[in-house]
Amino acid sequence: MSGSFGAPSPDAAVYVISVAAELTGLHPQTLRAYERMGLIQPGRTGGGGRRYSHRDLERLREIADLTSAGVGVEGVRRIMELELQVDALRARNEELMAELEAVRRGLAARAAAVQPANKLPVLHQGPGQSVVVWRRPR
């Protein structure tokens, strides 16, 4: 049976701890420490072995960058929470913008399809002026 396999999804937990450590430049004990602190939650095999995803590796690199810049664990945790909130808000904003655009297109299409019931010119009335409009009986 032949076929091509694509790259795993960013959330697929495929890397064992030694590979994750090598790819991030961190020591396996550091990865375990980040997990104990609640900064990362790798997947687990049936036997309890850790498995890291590509997204986990990116998060580990970000944690390492923040801690090396002097940010404490609680600061790292808060930054990560805020980044998740920002990502969620961006996604929601994109949804709302798409919905708004769809409504605008629908309104424009509806307006183009409706013929005006009365084709009288628009009249502007100044102060002290009267306007009389004659209509044909129906």
C-alpha positions as CSV (number, residue, x, y, z in Angstrom):
1,M,0.0,0.0,0.0
2,S,1.6,3.3,-1.0
3,G,0.7,6.8,-0.1
4,S,2.2,10.0,1.1
5,F,2.1,11.1,4.7
6,G,2.0,14.7,5.5
7,A,3.6,16.3,8.5
8,P,1.8,15.7,11.8
9,S,-0.6,18.3,13.1
10,P,1.0,21.0,15.3
11,D,-0.9,19.4,18.2
12,A,0.1,15.8,17.6
13,A,2.1,14.6,20.5
14,V,4.9,12.7,18.7
15,Y,8.3,13.7,20.3
16,V,9.7,11.7,23.2
17,I,11.4,13.8,25.9
18,S,14.9,13.3,24.7
19,V,14.0,14.5,21.2
20,A,12.0,17.5,22.6
21,A,15.0,18.4,24.8
22,E,17.4,18.2,21.8
23,L,15.1,20.2,19.5
24,T,14.6,23.0,22.1
25,G,18.1,23.1,23.4
26,L,16.8,22.4,27.0
27,H,17.8,19.6,29.4
28,P,15.1,16.9,29.9
29,Q,15.1,17.8,33.6
30,T,14.1,21.4,32.6
31,L,11.2,20.0,30.6
32,R,10.1,18.0,33.6
33,A,10.5,21.0,35.9
34,Y,8.3,23.2,33.5
35,E,5.7,20.4,33.6
36,R,5.7,20.3,37.5
37,M,5.3,24.1,37.5
38,G,2.3,23.7,35.2
39,L,3.8,25.7,32.3
40,I,3.6,22.7,29.9
41,Q,1.4,19.7,29.7
42,P,2.8,17.1,27.4
43,G,0.7,14.2,26.1
44,R,1.1,10.8,27.7
45,T,1.4,7.3,26.2
46,G,-0.5,4.4,27.7
47,G,2.6,3.6,29.7
48,G,2.9,7.1,31.1
49,G,5.7,8.3,28.8
50,R,5.8,12.0,27.9
51,R,5.1,13.0,24.3
52,Y,5.5,16.5,23.1
53,S,3.9,18.2,20.1
54,H,5.3,20.8,17.8
55,R,3.2,23.4,19.6
56,D,4.7,22.2,22.9
57,L,8.2,22.7,21.5
58,E,7.3,26.3,20.5
59,R,5.9,26.9,24.0
60,L,9.0,25.4,25.6
61,R,11.2,27.7,23.5
62,E,9.1,30.7,24.5
63,I,9.3,29.8,28.2
64,A,13.1,29.4,28.0
65,D,13.4,32.8,26.3
66,L,11.2,34.5,29.0
67,T,13.0,32.9,31.9
68,S,16.4,33.7,30.4
69,A,15.2,37.3,30.1
70,G,14.6,37.3,33.9
71,V,10.8,36.7,33.9
72,G,9.7,34.6,36.9
73,V,7.5,31.5,36.7
74,E,4.3,33.4,37.6
75,G,5.2,36.1,35.1
76,V,5.7,33.4,32.4
77,R,2.4,31.8,33.3
78,R,0.5,35.2,33.1
79,I,2.2,36.1,29.8
80,M,1.1,32.7,28.4
81,E,-2.5,33.2,29.6
82,L,-2.6,36.6,28.1
83,E,-1.2,35.3,24.8
84,L,-4.0,32.7,24.7
85,Q,-6.6,35.4,25.4
86,V,-5.2,37.6,22.6
87,D,-5.2,34.7,20.2
88,A,-8.9,33.9,21.1
89,L,-9.8,37.6,20.7
90,R,-8.1,37.8,17.3
91,A,-10.0,34.7,16.1
92,R,-13.3,36.1,17.4
93,N,-12.6,39.4,15.7
94,E,-11.9,37.7,12.4
95,E,-15.2,35.8,12.7
96,L,-17.1,39.0,13.5
97,M,-15.5,40.8,10.6
98,A,-16.4,38.0,8.2
99,E,-20.0,38.0,9.5
100,L,-20.2,41.8,9.2
101,E,-18.9,41.6,5.6
102,A,-21.5,39.0,4.8
103,V,-24.3,41.1,6.2
104,R,-23.1,44.1,4.2
105,R,-23.0,42.1,1.0
106,G,-26.5,40.9,1.7
107,L,-27.8,44.3,2.4
108,A,-26.2,45.7,-0.7
109,A,-27.7,42.9,-2.8
110,R,-31.1,43.5,-1.3
111,A,-30.9,47.2,-1.8
112,A,-29.9,46.7,-5.5
113,A,-32.9,44.4,-6.0
114,V,-35.5,46.8,-4.5
115,Q,-36.9,49.3,-7.0
116,P,-37.9,52.6,-5.4
117,A,-41.7,52.9,-5.0
118,N,-41.8,56.6,-5.6
119,K,-39.5,58.2,-8.2
120,L,-40.1,61.8,-7.1
121,P,-36.9,63.8,-6.8
122,V,-35.6,64.5,-3.4
123,L,-36.7,67.9,-2.3
124,H,-34.9,70.1,0.2
125,Q,-37.0,72.5,2.1
126,G,-35.5,75.7,3.4
127,P,-36.9,77.8,6.3
128,G,-40.2,79.5,5.6
129,Q,-40.8,77.5,2.4
130,S,-43.7,75.2,1.6
131,V,-43.7,72.1,-0.5
132,V,-46.7,70.6,-2.3
133,V,-46.4,67.1,-3.7
134,W,-49.2,65.9,-6.1
135,R,-49.8,62.2,-6.4
136,R,-51.8,60.4,-9.0
137,P,-54.7,58.5,-7.5
138,R,-54.3,54.7,-7.5
